[in-house]
Amino acid sequence: MADQAKFIQEISSKYIPKGEFITLGKAMLDGEVVTEVDITIPLKTINRHGLIAGATGTGKTKTLQVFAEQLSHAGIPSLVLDVKGDFSGITEPGVENSVIAERNAKTRFSYQPQAFPVELLTISGEKGVKLRATVTEFGPVLLSKILELNDTQQSIISIVFKYCDDKGLPLIDLEDLKKVLRYVTDNPQGKADLSNNYGSISPASLGAILRSIVALEQQGAAQFFGEPSFDVEDLLQQRDGKGVVNILRVGNIQSKPQLFSTFMLSLFAEIYMTFPEEGDSGKPKLVLFIDEAHLIFNEASKALLNQIETMVKLIRSKGVGIYFITQVPGDVPENVLSQLGLKIQHALRGFTAKDRKEITKAVENYPITEYYTADELIQNLGIGEAFITALDEKGIPTPLVHTYLKSPESRMDILSETEVSALTERSALVKKYEELMNKDSAYEMLTSRMEQAAQDLPANKNSKPVKEEPGMFETVMKSRAGRTFTTTLARESAKFVLGMFGLRRRK
């Protein structure tokens, strides 16, 4: 038996912040709840990121729900990527039952069922706030990463963006981009214009780029690119003093990994470039929860993996915290895992040799403790129990604590379709982004130009045809002008730590 008085004194001293905090549960020792010890997380360190891990059925989603509720109480909005679709009940008050009553009797927390403000978001046409971005805002570099283009093809995309800038051709959706690509390769006037001033494009490169665009469209990206584009400042809402919980339902992520990568890259890039530096503000302005993160890391492109790693390192200075919810810590790349300050570890199961290795690896990342045999207890944690270690207000890891977590105050199941409809119908943001704008852009402007040229053709049939410059794009890039452009592009790209040269600020 451990010395309970010593335990209470030692653990309490590490989990009583001077500033604002959220409370996740009560400490446990020798299998019993120690009501004298609250397990709290300083708001000051919430932007140091974190991990919620554990086997299926151990209570990860409920822990996420408690976390989001506590943040909302503190006025901090969040964005939850809801893969399983079982998080939307947070918008309705909970109902006390025998399980909740028993838990509250052990923790002595009062139970106050309540609803939390919610916005439902979508990138695939479901009910909710439609998230969009224009091709121009996305930019040539990020777009090339999503399309998985090689260096030559990426240079072509950059040239096309420059051409559209110079010619006043807005790139709003993917139809605009495809129209421009065809115009500068198939239309004599467009081909000569590009060749004389920027360089020509080989049919092989054009074909490869168009095939990549079509593949992206087949995953639903045609709905993502367009106007009005989503303003990330709309994620920062409060209602009646509570932070809004923004829920993005992405249950089809496994069938549309490229679309999801597109959204994630766009979101991370826009947040980084839009939000001002916060420094040590003492309170985050937004927290991102990425549920079922193992699916994301398994399906993500290399560009997305690199972007997440970079974002985790840098975005906390913008007042943003990122939390990954997954089954085992090993699902998260090592370079990302090392950046996570808060770890909430539910039970792991050691059924196989691989499972036992994951348990050993997880325990080795925890602070050493005299109160628990961590590698044994981690396999026997009950539902709604977890190991927790965080960062205190000085950035020092807190002791590992077996924690009995609070019950959610909101409903612990999904909304019906009727409830979803009612929620979206009264949303001001749904109305703001509902109607797709279809103003004239590159597609319409070039179509009109080509139709006009066709009408003028009889009058010009005896005129001398435009002489095309010989040579392919690769040859032009070796010229002095091409080398100058390449050098400028490389220098400007280096200015953006996230490789986001092509992302345009919204005007």
TIVO-490701 format. One line per field, with one value per residue (C-alpha): x, y, z; residue number from 1. Coordinates in nm, 4 decimals, decimal comma. Each point is the difference from the previous one (the first is absolute). Layout:
BEGIN
X c(X;...);
Y c(Y;...);
Z c(Z;...);
num c(NUM;...);
REM end
This chain:
BEGIN
X c(0,0000;0,1332;0,0086;-0,3255;0,0866;0,3297;-0,1792;-0,2604;0,2620;0,2335;-0,2592;-0,2116;0,3026;0,0599;-0,3627;-0,1051;0,0708;0,0199;-0,1906;-0,3122;-0,0401;-0,2382;-0,0763;-0,0025;-0,0527;0,1254;0,3199;-0,0078;0,2289;-0,0141;-0,3198;-0,1884;-0,1007;0,1866;-0,2547;0,2484;0,2032;-0,1427;0,1819;0,0126;0,1648;0,1138;-0,1533;0,3443;0,1359;-0,3008;0,1725;0,2908;-0,2078;-0,0840;-0,1052;-0,3042;0,0725;-0,1486;-0,1499;-0,3478;-0,2743;0,2150;-0,1651;0,2116;-0,2983;-0,1562;0,3323;0,0072;-0,3552;0,0943;0,3064;-0,2029;-0,2669;0,2539;0,1594;-0,3421;-0,0684;0,3267;-0,1155;0,2426;-0,1402;0,1081;-0,0081;-0,0661;0,0605;-0,2685;0,0829;-0,2418;-0,2879;-0,0742;0,0914;-0,2919;-0,2020;0,2056;-0,2563;-0,2693;-0,0059;0,0903;-0,2348;0,1093;-0,0081;0,1307;0,3494;0,0354;-0,1445;0,2513;0,2907;-0,1016;-0,0421;0,3626;0,1413;-0,2387;-0,0324;-0,3440;-0,1857;-0,1592;-0,1396;0,0348;0,0361;0,2948;0,0000;0,0800;0,0595;-0,0076;0,2489;0,0343;0,2425;-0,2007;-0,3487;-0,1649;-0,2176;0,2050;0,2279;0,1628;0,3761;0,1503;0,3156;0,0855;0,2777;0,1763;-0,0097;0,1306;0,2945;0,2346;0,2257;-0,2686;-0,2054;0,3010;0,0578;-0,3595;0,0200;0,3329;0,1708;0,3704;0,2311;-0,0532;-0,3771;0,0027;0,1952;-0,2642;-0,2755;0,1971;0,0379;-0,3743;-0,0827;0,2361;-0,1588;-0,3481;0,1178;0,1432;-0,3071;-0,2582;-0,1467;-0,1447;0,0544;-0,3019;-0,0661;0,1646;-0,1939;0,1798;0,3395;-0,0770;-0,1309;0,3184;0,2220;-0,1855;-0,0096;0,3766;0,0711;-0,2807;-0,1072;0,2407;-0,0277;0,0393;0,2791;0,1946;-0,0578;0,1339;0,2864;0,1203;-0,0064;0,0273;0,0848;-0,2016;-0,1407;0,0642;-0,3057;0,1338;0,0201;-0,3450;-0,1488;0,1548;-0,1287;-0,3512;-0,0157;0,0954;-0,2675;-0,2657;0,1014;-0,0396;-0,3416;-0,1148;0,0471;-0,2345;0,2480;-0,2224;-0,2244;0,2943;0,1402;-0,2244;-0,1477;-0,0865;0,3186;-0,0043;0,1443;0,1887;-0,0903;-0,3498;0,1410;0,0555;-0,3614;-0,1397;-0,3628;-0,1154;0,3612;0,0559;0,2404;-0,1719;0,0795;0,0445;-0,0582;0,1254;-0,1512;0,2486;-0,1272;0,1020;0,3666;0,1210;-0,1655;0,1123;0,3503;0,1100;-0,2995;0,0668;0,3680;-0,1111;-0,2176;0,2609;0,2750;-0,2287;-0,1208;0,3463;0,1442;-0,2849;0,0114;0,3739;-0,0113;-0,3159;0,0343;0,2377;0,2857;-0,1350;0,3203;-0,0619;-0,3620;-0,1002;-0,3003;-0,0374;-0,2321;-0,0823;0,0551;-0,0069;-0,0955;0,0856;-0,1980;0,1059;0,3370;0,1383;-0,2295;0,1328;0,3648;-0,0541;-0,1796;0,1779;0,2274;0,3631;-0,0786;-0,2645;0,2288;0,2758;-0,2502;-0,1409;0,3494;0,0916;-0,3327;0,0273;0,3381;-0,1036;-0,3728;-0,0054;0,1410;-0,3283;-0,1939;-0,1151;0,0230;-0,0176;-0,1128;0,0146;-0,2421;0,1091;0,0400;0,3691;0,2667;0,1951;-0,2689;0,1417;0,3343;0,2892;0,0818;-0,3580;-0,0317;0,3055;-0,1743;-0,3106;-0,0074;-0,3201;-0,0465;-0,3247;0,0512;-0,2957;0,0422;0,2113;-0,0438;0,3003;-0,1497;0,2945;0,3751;-0,0528;-0,2536;0,2458;0,2697;-0,2401;-0,0714;0,3701;0,0566;-0,2911;0,1143;0,3559;-0,1324;-0,1577;0,1689;0,1287;-0,2393;0,0266;-0,3768;-0,0868;0,1379;-0,0857;0,0573;-0,2436;-0,2606;-0,0241;-0,1524;-0,2567;-0,1302;-0,3792;-0,2276;0,0257;0,3374;0,3325;0,3597;0,0579;0,3157;0,0041;0,2124;-0,0248;0,0018;0,3803;-0,0015;0,1207;-0,1632;-0,2382;0,0070;-0,1752;-0,3418;-0,2605;-0,3100;-0,3713;-0,1490;-0,3051;-0,3264;-0,1018;-0,2751;-0,1449;-0,1664;0,2223;-0,1347;-0,0630;-0,2676;-0,2884;-0,0393;-0,2926;0,2202;0,2796;-0,2439;-0,1305;0,3551;0,1134;-0,3194;0,0579;0,3716;0,1062;0,3232;-0,1892;-0,1898;0,3208;0,1739;-0,2975;-0,0340;0,2779;0,1148;0,0464;0,1483;0,2059;0,3421;0,2647;-0,2374;-0,2656;0,2513;0,1989;-0,3140;-0,1230;0,3381;0,0107;-0,3560;0,0842;0,3129;-0,2066;-0,2431;0,2873;0,1712;-0,1599;0,1157;0,3542;0,0252;0,2572;0,2108;0,3392;-0,0222;0,1743;0,3390;0,0480;0,3278;0,1645;0,1153;-0,1575;-0,0504;0,3096;0,2155;-0,1404;0,0755;0,3684;0,0028;0,1143;-0,3589;-0,0931;0,2936;-0,0895;-0,3575;0,1113;0,2433;-0,2638;-0,2545;0,2445;0,0974;-0,3611;-0,0989;0,2644;-0,1642;-0,2938;0,0946;-0,2890;0,0703;-0,3089;0,1330;-0,3010;-0,2683;-0,1652;-0,1397;-0,3687;-0,0883);
Y c(0,0000;0,3395;0,2840;0,1821;0,3159;0,0296;-0,0683;0,2720;0,2571;-0,0786;-0,0307;0,2933;0,2286;-0,0796;0,0296;0,3314;0,2730;0,3664;0,1116;-0,1246;-0,3730;-0,2774;-0,3068;-0,3479;-0,2239;-0,1293;-0,1869;-0,3704;-0,2022;-0,3752;-0,0178;0,2588;0,3553;0,2631;0,2808;0,2445;0,0132;0,1694;-0,0660;0,3349;0,1366;0,3651;0,1950;0,1468;-0,3336;-0,1193;0,1261;-0,2401;-0,2696;-0,3495;-0,3600;-0,2005;-0,3693;-0,3346;-0,3212;-0,0075;0,0368;0,1482;0,3434;0,2206;0,1722;0,0781;0,1449;0,2145;0,1100;0,1008;0,1846;0,1945;0,0811;0,1341;0,2140;0,1329;0,0940;0,1976;0,1835;-0,1874;-0,1220;-0,3303;-0,1875;-0,3745;-0,2267;-0,2582;-0,3141;-0,2403;0,2487;-0,0551;0,3431;0,2169;-0,0681;0,2676;0,2519;-0,1551;-0,0280;-0,3341;-0,2256;-0,1417;-0,3781;-0,2517;-0,0099;0,3780;0,0157;-0,2599;0,1852;0,3327;-0,1586;-0,1159;0,3299;0,2294;0,2154;0,1541;-0,1037;0,2831;-0,1259;0,2669;0,0578;0,1679;0,2308;-0,1928;0,0653;-0,2955;0,0297;-0,1961;-0,0381;-0,2625;0,1389;-0,1153;0,2299;0,2699;0,2946;-0,0613;0,0401;0,1272;0,1653;0,1435;-0,1445;0,3382;0,0068;-0,3542;0,0953;-0,1874;-0,1594;-0,1546;-0,0977;-0,1739;-0,1905;-0,1209;-0,1044;-0,1723;0,1640;-0,0274;0,3015;0,0721;-0,0258;0,2208;0,2633;-0,0127;0,0615;0,2953;0,1425;-0,0420;0,1860;0,2815;0,0089;0,0283;0,2779;0,1948;-0,0521;0,0676;-0,3509;-0,0951;-0,3661;-0,0848;-0,3712;-0,2961;0,0647;0,3337;-0,1665;-0,2688;0,2614;0,2065;-0,3056;-0,0982;0,3574;0,0493;-0,3371;-0,0490;0,3508;0,1638;0,3450;-0,1284;-0,2358;0,2767;0,2409;-0,2473;-0,1157;0,3536;0,1246;-0,2979;-0,3216;-0,2780;-0,3091;-0,3504;-0,2188;-0,2656;0,2470;0,1387;-0,3483;-0,0923;0,3182;-0,0390;-0,3635;0,1030;0,2699;-0,2456;-0,2489;0,2723;0,0935;-0,3601;0,0215;0,2984;0,2871;0,1795;0,0899;0,1221;0,2500;0,2996;0,3134;0,1211;-0,1273;-0,0812;0,2562;-0,1773;0,2888;-0,1529;-0,2868;0,2398;0,0604;0,0212;-0,0151;0,1063;-0,0119;-0,3574;-0,0923;-0,1514;-0,3649;-0,0280;-0,3583;-0,1124;-0,3351;-0,1930;-0,3570;-0,0703;0,0908;-0,3476;0,0253;0,3602;0,0394;0,2514;0,2254;-0,0127;0,0814;0,2958;0,1288;-0,0550;0,1754;0,2897;0,0316;-0,0154;0,2427;0,2496;-0,0086;0,0521;0,2902;0,1646;-0,0212;0,2510;-0,1024;-0,0427;-0,0641;-0,1112;0,1148;-0,2302;-0,1365;-0,1661;0,1517;-0,3305;-0,3726;-0,2609;-0,3606;-0,2573;-0,3143;-0,3435;0,1499;-0,3395;0,0057;0,3418;-0,0951;-0,3281;0,1675;0,3349;0,1051;0,0743;0,3698;-0,0142;-0,1912;0,2568;0,2817;-0,1425;-0,0439;0,3578;0,1350;-0,1724;0,1630;0,3511;0,0595;0,0196;0,3530;0,0869;-0,1034;-0,3302;-0,3462;-0,3269;-0,3270;-0,3429;-0,2755;-0,3498;-0,3571;-0,0264;0,2708;-0,1781;0,1041;0,3534;0,0643;0,0330;0,3566;0,1037;-0,2060;0,1677;0,3391;-0,0983;0,1406;-0,1589;-0,3781;-0,1681;-0,3749;-0,2351;-0,3763;-0,1925;-0,3705;-0,2333;-0,2792;-0,0352;0,0526;0,3185;0,1219;-0,0652;0,1966;0,2928;-0,0160;0,0049;0,2896;0,1971;-0,0516;0,1038;0,3422;0,0652;0,1577;-0,2592;-0,0505;-0,1758;-0,0279;-0,2241;-0,3002;0,1691;-0,2891;-0,2191;0,2595;0,1347;-0,3338;0,0062;0,3563;0,0069;0,1821;0,3708;-0,0382;0,1149;0,0806;0,3749;0,2053;0,3621;0,3136;0,2385;0,3770;-0,0012;-0,2645;-0,2777;-0,3468;-0,0816;-0,3374;-0,2946;-0,0408;-0,2741;0,2142;-0,0628;0,2274;0,2236;-0,0873;0,2125;0,2501;-0,0282;-0,2874;-0,2971;-0,1067;0,1322;0,2391;-0,1264;0,1334;0,2091;0,1544;0,0607;0,1781;0,2170;0,0897;0,0984;0,1918;0,2424;0,0449;0,3409;-0,1496;-0,2590;0,2839;0,2001;-0,2774;-0,1855;0,1647;-0,0804;0,3151;-0,0389;0,3282;0,0259;-0,1576;-0,1515;-0,2600;0,2512;0,2637;-0,2381;-0,1582;0,3449;0,0887;-0,3178;0,0500;0,3554;-0,1195;-0,2581;0,2711;0,2205;-0,2836;0,0605;0,3612;-0,1085;-0,3050;0,1667;0,1353;-0,1467;-0,2724;0,0516;-0,1628;-0,2248;-0,0055;-0,3436;-0,1983;-0,1590;0,1344;-0,1748;0,1754;0,3411;-0,0568;-0,0310;0,3444;0,3127;0,1111;-0,3456;-0,0158;0,3444;-0,1100;-0,3253;0,1824;0,2542;-0,2725;-0,1935;0,3113;0,1023;-0,3555;-0,0071;0,2972;-0,2125;-0,2540;-0,2271;-0,0028;0,2103;0,2405;-0,0582;0,0689;0,3367;0,2130;0,0698;0,3545);
Z c(0,0000;-0,0981;0,2517;-0,0807;0,1954;-0,1871;-0,3288;0,0652;0,0917;-0,2888;-0,2780;0,1161;0,0006;-0,3686;-0,1129;0,1598;-0,2601;0,0965;-0,3084;-0,1789;-0,0557;-0,1003;0,2108;-0,1525;0,3027;0,3340;0,0838;0,0875;0,2245;0,0640;-0,2037;0,2068;-0,0932;0,2031;0,0129;0,1530;-0,3250;-0,3098;-0,3261;-0,1765;-0,3148;-0,0122;-0,2855;-0,0498;-0,1282;-0,2020;-0,3158;0,0653;-0,1736;0,1163;-0,0506;0,1080;-0,0572;0,0934;-0,1310;-0,1530;0,2610;0,2781;-0,0015;-0,2302;-0,1610;0,3379;0,1175;-0,3143;0,0791;0,3573;-0,1317;-0,2593;0,2593;0,2461;-0,2695;-0,0976;0,3630;-0,0095;-0,3128;-0,2282;-0,3346;-0,1488;-0,3302;0,0240;-0,2995;0,0709;-0,1962;0,1713;0,0044;0,3701;0,1371;-0,1094;0,3163;0,1760;-0,1256;0,2256;0,3830;0,1536;0,1944;0,3343;0,0345;0,2513;-0,1530;0,0102;0,3527;0,1207;-0,1594;0,1484;0,3426;-0,0170;-0,1276;0,1928;-0,3099;-0,0358;-0,3137;-0,1969;-0,3317;-0,2660;-0,3715;-0,1678;-0,3045;-0,3170;-0,3686;-0,2398;-0,2877;-0,3226;-0,2882;-0,1879;-0,0513;0,3238;0,2111;0,1678;-0,0679;-0,3377;0,0137;-0,3242;-0,1272;-0,3409;-0,2106;0,0137;0,3800;0,0151;-0,2176;-0,2361;0,2612;0,2203;-0,3041;-0,1522;0,3244;0,0077;-0,3662;0,0772;-0,2975;-0,0753;-0,0071;-0,3703;0,0301;0,3106;-0,1947;-0,2717;0,2552;0,1376;-0,3518;-0,0633;0,3223;-0,1041;-0,3450;0,1533;0,2312;-0,2923;-0,2199;0,2702;-0,0138;0,3420;0,0951;0,2136;-0,0542;-0,1710;-0,3227;-0,0244;0,0376;-0,2572;-0,2444;0,0283;-0,0454;-0,3157;-0,1275;0,0187;-0,1624;-0,2561;-0,1023;-0,2504;0,1577;0,3562;-0,0959;-0,1757;0,2885;0,2582;-0,2202;-0,0815;0,3577;0,2359;-0,1840;-0,1625;0,1697;-0,1280;-0,0728;0,2401;0,2901;-0,0796;-0,0062;0,3337;0,1669;-0,1395;0,1107;0,3541;0,0015;-0,1199;0,2698;0,2623;-0,1424;0,0283;0,3772;0,0226;-0,0267;-0,2513;0,2963;0,2088;-0,2504;-0,0509;0,1540;0,2541;0,1587;0,3712;0,2398;0,2833;0,2299;0,0030;0,2053;0,2914;0,1004;0,3527;0,1086;0,3450;0,1145;-0,1212;-0,2771;-0,3034;-0,0761;-0,3783;-0,1150;-0,3402;-0,0886;-0,2126;0,0196;-0,3609;0,0494;-0,1004;-0,3414;-0,0568;0,1453;-0,2637;0,0650;0,3720;-0,0558;-0,2099;0,2820;0,2714;-0,1927;-0,0813;0,3602;0,1566;-0,2514;0,0351;0,3815;0,0022;-0,2428;0,1403;0,3767;0,1603;0,2261;0,3530;0,1935;0,3580;0,0186;0,2855;-0,1905;-0,3415;-0,2581;-0,1758;0,0601;-0,2808;0,0818;-0,2676;0,0855;-0,1276;-0,0890;-0,0999;-0,3061;-0,0931;0,0345;-0,1861;-0,2913;-0,0061;-0,2802;0,0747;-0,0429;0,2730;0,2372;-0,0459;0,0425;0,3250;0,1422;-0,0860;0,1230;0,3385;0,0503;-0,0961;0,0363;0,3799;-0,0327;-0,1722;0,3114;-0,1523;0,1566;-0,1988;0,1627;-0,1609;0,1045;-0,0980;0,1253;0,0842;0,0252;-0,2741;-0,2493;0,0166;-0,1744;0,2438;-0,1025;0,0757;0,3190;0,1513;-0,0280;0,2004;0,3527;0,1348;-0,0117;0,1015;-0,0259;0,0336;0,0258;-0,2504;-0,0674;-0,0166;-0,2092;-0,2416;0,0022;-0,1987;0,2577;0,2822;-0,1822;-0,0356;0,3735;0,0830;-0,2380;0,1499;0,3599;-0,0834;-0,1049;0,3423;0,3020;0,2486;0,2905;0,3358;0,0372;-0,2949;-0,1859;-0,3265;-0,2434;0,1956;0,0916;-0,3544;-0,1060;0,2813;-0,0088;0,0131;-0,2423;0,0708;0,1717;-0,1431;0,0734;-0,0289;-0,0160;-0,1145;0,0158;0,2905;-0,0453;-0,0195;-0,2728;0,2335;-0,0368;0,2832;0,1811;-0,1621;0,1621;-0,0225;-0,0585;0,0426;-0,2657;0,0273;-0,1718;-0,2981;0,0743;-0,3499;-0,1786;-0,0794;-0,3384;-0,3497;-0,1211;-0,2108;-0,3528;0,1215;0,2706;-0,2496;-0,2326;0,2834;0,1073;-0,3491;-0,0808;0,2864;-0,0734;-0,1291;-0,1374;-0,2050;-0,1647;-0,0496;-0,1953;-0,1489;-0,3397;-0,2435;-0,1783;-0,3730;-0,1147;-0,3163;0,0406;-0,2266;-0,1493;-0,1063;-0,1105;-0,2201;-0,1433;-0,0995;-0,1461;-0,2092;-0,1243;-0,1038;-0,1778;-0,1897;-0,1125;-0,1196;-0,1856;-0,3463;0,0040;0,0764;-0,2233;-0,2278;0,2845;0,0778;0,2672;0,3292;0,0020;0,3032;0,1861;-0,0233;0,3012;0,3011;0,3521;0,1292;-0,2636;0,0905;0,3680;-0,0943;-0,1605;0,1837;0,0591;0,1196;0,2402;0,1354;0,0660;0,1612;0,2301;0,0987;0,0693;0,2187;0,1946;0,0596;0,0955;0,2716;0,1687;0,1089;0,2655;-0,0928;-0,3736;-0,0628;-0,2611;-0,2194;0,2617;-0,0565;0,2796;-0,0460;-0,0937);
num c(1;2;3;4;5;6;7;8;9;10;11;12;13;14;15;16;17;18;19;20;21;22;23;24;25;26;27;28;29;30;31;32;33;34;35;36;37;38;39;40;41;42;43;44;45;46;47;48;49;50;51;52;53;54;55;56;57;58;59;60;61;62;63;64;65;66;67;68;69;70;71;72;73;74;75;76;77;78;79;80;81;82;83;84;85;86;87;88;89;90;91;92;93;94;95;96;97;98;99;100;101;102;103;104;105;106;107;108;109;110;111;112;113;114;115;116;117;118;119;120;121;122;123;124;125;126;127;128;129;130;131;132;133;134;135;136;137;138;139;140;141;142;143;144;145;146;147;148;149;150;151;152;153;154;155;156;157;158;159;160;161;162;163;164;165;166;167;168;169;170;171;172;173;174;175;176;177;178;179;180;181;182;183;184;185;186;187;188;189;190;191;192;193;194;195;196;197;198;199;200;201;202;203;204;205;206;207;208;209;210;211;212;213;214;215;216;217;218;219;220;221;222;223;224;225;226;227;228;229;230;231;232;233;234;235;236;237;238;239;240;241;242;243;244;245;246;247;248;249;250;251;252;253;254;255;256;257;258;259;260;261;262;263;264;265;266;267;268;269;270;271;272;273;274;275;276;277;278;279;280;281;282;283;284;285;286;287;288;289;290;291;292;293;294;295;296;297;298;299;300;301;302;303;304;305;306;307;308;309;310;311;312;313;314;315;316;317;318;319;320;321;322;323;324;325;326;327;328;329;330;331;332;333;334;335;336;337;338;339;340;341;342;343;344;345;346;347;348;349;350;351;352;353;354;355;356;357;358;359;360;361;362;363;364;365;366;367;368;369;370;371;372;373;374;375;376;377;378;379;380;381;382;383;384;385;386;387;388;389;390;391;392;393;394;395;396;397;398;399;400;401;402;403;404;405;406;407;408;409;410;411;412;413;414;415;416;417;418;419;420;421;422;423;424;425;426;427;428;429;430;431;432;433;434;435;436;437;438;439;440;441;442;443;444;445;446;447;448;449;450;451;452;453;454;455;456;457;458;459;460;461;462;463;464;465;466;467;468;469;470;471;472;473;474;475;476;477;478;479;480;481;482;483;484;485;486;487;488;489;490;491;492;493;494;495;496;497;498;499;500;501;502;503;504;505;506;507);
REM end
